[in-house]
Each structure stands twice: as structure tokens, then as C-alpha cells.
Amino acid sequence: MRGLYIPGDAPPWRKDFEAELLRFPAGVHDDMVDALGLIGQLLDRVRPGVAPKAPPKPNDGLSGYKAMRSGGGSWRV
């Protein structure tokens, strides 16, 4: 979910790996893409995904401001 990180000094197969990912699904070879997909499935089973936390509910829709008392009718402080 945060992308795939491949170090710049990765092994010599890095360029082939990137090319295969970019050509998928139209490319002739897809062995490395399949392996990456299986790793993703394995990681999901080892540690299931966590749903994002729901945003806090606003108390009165006032976004932290104190409510004004009804009546008085004046904006002067």
C-alpha cells in the first residue's frame, strides 16, 4: 500500500524485474510477477491488514468552538 521499495544497489536482476512488472499482463514472462503476488498473499495471511481508524466524530459540528448561549442577540463581547 505504500509502494514497492527496491534499493538502487539491488542485484543485477533488478532491471529485468522492473521490466516484467511494467509489461504485465501483456508480457511473455510473468514468473517474477507471480512470485511477488504470492508473497503479497503470504504477508496478508501472516499479518492481516488493519482497517484505518475512523476519523473522530465532531462533538456538535463546531470543530472545537464553544457554543454561544441562545438569547442576548448581540455579537459584542
Secondary structure, 3 states (H helix, E strand, C coil): CCCCCCCCCCCCCHHHHHHHHHHCCCCCCCHHHHHHHHHHHHHHHHCCCCCCCCCCCCCCCCCCCCCCCCCCCCCCC
